[in-house]
Amino acid sequence: MSVTYISREGKKKLEQDLKELKKQKEILSGEVAEAREKGDLKENAEYHAAKERLTDIMNRIGQLTDSLSSSRLTDELEIAKDTVQIGVQITLEDEDKDKQEWILVGQAESDPAAGKISVDSPLAQGLLGHKVGETVTVDLPAGPMKFKILKTKPAL
């Protein structure tokens, strides 16, 4: 099992999601049992729909449980000074002198609209291990782009 990196905030969210899914599982289990009692299961759409939703929830519970059991908190990592790595907020300047800030997170927390990108993304992969002051050419889906790393800081 591979290690999943996650922030403390992200772990709390996953734990809350898991708690909610377990509540839904209990409710749906009751619905399945109730629908089963209504007789002929071949023609009981209510039973089949509840059973399908229950299967989906059970799969998601399994995924969250696996993610949480293999997770490691990013704020427990040793953050190398001035180096791009997971758990770090980076400030970049592109070829057009436009600045952008990103926080490098694990895949489960990726939310580009909130400024959080997965370390598995093409941009992060091209920048990992590089240091402040370096100009790096990154192969992006739209083609290669150069970025200057202006600043890094722990994203706590």
Secondary structure by P-SEA (a helix, b strand, c coil): cbbbbbcaaaaaaaaaaaaaaaaaaaaaaaaaaaaaacccccccaaaaaaaaaaaaaaaaaaaaaaaaaacccccccccccccccccbbbbbbccccbbbbbbbbccccccccccbbbcccaaaaacccccccbbbbbbccccbbbbbbccccccc
